[in-house]
Amino acid sequence: MNVIKEKQAAIIEITTKTLNVTNVKEFKAEIEQYLDSETNIVLDLSELTFVDSSGLGAFLFCLKRLNQKSGDLKLCGVTKPVRILFELVRLHQIIDIYVTREEALISLDT
C-alpha cells in the first residue's frame, strides 16, 4: 500500500493483485490508520485484478467509517474484472468510481 497525501484526500494505491479472504484482515489493519486520520480517501485499484466478497466488504467497511465522520471514499483505476464484479453486485451505485485520480479528487471539491 502506497499513500500520497493531497489537500482534499489521501490517495492510497492498493499494491496487491487480489483482495480476498486470505489477505482482507491485513488490508483492513493497514488502512485503519488512514480511516482514523483522514476524512476523504481515494483508493487507486489499478493493480487489483481480483476481489471476492470479503474484499467487497472491506470497501464497504471503509466507506462506512469515512461516512461516520462526513467523509467519503472514491475509487479510481478500477480494472475491468473488478469493475464487472462491482457492477454485478451493484456496488458501483454505492461507491463512486472514476477513471483517474484527478477525476476522483475533483469530485471531492464539489
C-alpha positions as CSV (number, residue, x, y, z in Angstrom):
1,M,0.0,0.0,0.0
2,N,1.4,3.4,-1.1
3,V,0.0,6.6,0.2
4,I,0.1,10.0,-1.4
5,K,-1.3,13.0,0.6
6,E,-3.3,15.6,-1.4
7,K,-5.1,18.6,0.2
8,Q,-8.6,17.1,-0.3
9,A,-7.8,13.4,0.3
10,A,-5.3,10.7,0.9
11,I,-4.7,8.6,-2.3
12,I,-4.0,5.0,-1.4
13,E,-2.5,2.7,-4.0
14,I,-3.5,-0.9,-3.4
15,T,-0.4,-2.8,-4.5
16,T,-1.8,-6.3,-4.2
17,K,-3.3,-8.2,-7.2
18,T,-6.0,-9.8,-5.1
19,L,-8.2,-8.8,-2.2
20,N,-9.8,-11.8,-0.7
21,V,-10.4,-13.8,2.4
22,T,-6.7,-14.7,2.7
23,N,-5.5,-11.0,2.9
24,V,-8.5,-8.9,3.8
25,K,-7.6,-8.7,7.5
26,E,-4.2,-7.4,6.6
27,F,-5.7,-4.8,4.3
28,K,-8.1,-3.6,7.0
29,A,-5.3,-3.4,9.5
30,E,-3.1,-1.4,7.1
31,I,-5.9,1.0,6.1
32,E,-7.2,1.5,9.7
33,Q,-4.8,4.4,10.5
34,Y,-5.9,6.3,7.4
35,L,-9.6,5.7,8.2
36,D,-8.8,7.3,11.6
37,S,-6.7,10.2,10.4
38,E,-8.3,11.2,7.0
39,T,-11.7,12.5,6.1
40,N,-11.6,11.5,2.4
41,I,-9.8,8.6,0.8
42,V,-9.2,7.8,-2.9
43,L,-8.3,4.1,-3.4
44,D,-6.3,3.5,-6.6
45,L,-7.2,-0.1,-7.7
46,S,-5.2,-0.2,-10.9
47,E,-3.1,-3.1,-9.7
48,L,-6.0,-5.1,-8.3
49,T,-7.3,-7.8,-10.6
50,F,-9.5,-10.0,-8.3
51,V,-11.8,-9.2,-5.4
52,D,-14.1,-11.7,-3.5
53,S,-17.0,-10.9,-1.2
54,S,-14.7,-10.3,1.8
55,G,-12.8,-7.7,-0.3
56,L,-16.1,-6.0,-1.3
57,G,-17.0,-6.0,2.4
58,A,-13.7,-4.3,3.2
59,F,-14.5,-1.5,0.8
60,L,-17.9,-1.0,2.4
61,F,-16.2,-1.0,5.8
62,C,-14.0,1.9,4.6
63,L,-17.0,3.8,3.2
64,K,-19.0,3.4,6.4
65,R,-16.1,4.5,8.6
66,L,-15.5,7.6,6.5
67,N,-19.2,8.5,6.2
68,Q,-19.5,8.4,10.0
69,K,-17.3,11.5,10.1
70,S,-18.9,13.1,7.0
71,G,-16.1,11.9,4.8
72,D,-16.1,9.9,1.5
73,L,-14.5,7.1,-0.3
74,K,-13.8,7.3,-4.1
75,L,-12.3,4.6,-6.3
76,C,-10.1,5.0,-9.4
77,G,-8.2,2.9,-11.8
78,V,-10.6,0.0,-11.4
79,T,-9.6,-2.9,-13.7
80,K,-12.2,-4.5,-16.0
81,P,-12.6,-7.7,-13.9
82,V,-13.1,-5.8,-10.7
83,R,-15.4,-3.3,-12.4
84,I,-17.6,-6.2,-13.7
85,L,-17.9,-7.6,-10.2
86,F,-18.8,-4.1,-8.8
87,E,-21.5,-3.8,-11.4
88,L,-22.8,-7.3,-10.8
89,V,-23.4,-6.7,-7.1
90,R,-24.3,-3.0,-7.8
91,L,-21.6,-1.7,-5.6
92,H,-20.8,1.0,-8.2
93,Q,-24.1,2.6,-7.1
94,I,-22.8,3.0,-3.6
95,I,-19.2,3.8,-4.1
96,D,-18.2,6.4,-6.8
97,I,-15.8,5.0,-9.4
98,Y,-13.6,7.3,-11.5
99,V,-11.2,6.5,-14.3
100,T,-8.3,8.7,-13.0
101,R,-7.2,10.0,-9.6
102,E,-7.6,13.5,-10.8
103,E,-11.3,12.9,-11.6
104,A,-11.8,11.4,-8.1
105,L,-10.1,14.3,-6.4
106,I,-12.1,16.9,-8.4
107,S,-15.3,15.1,-7.3
108,L,-14.4,15.8,-3.7
109,D,-14.2,19.5,-4.4
110,T,-17.8,19.8,-5.5
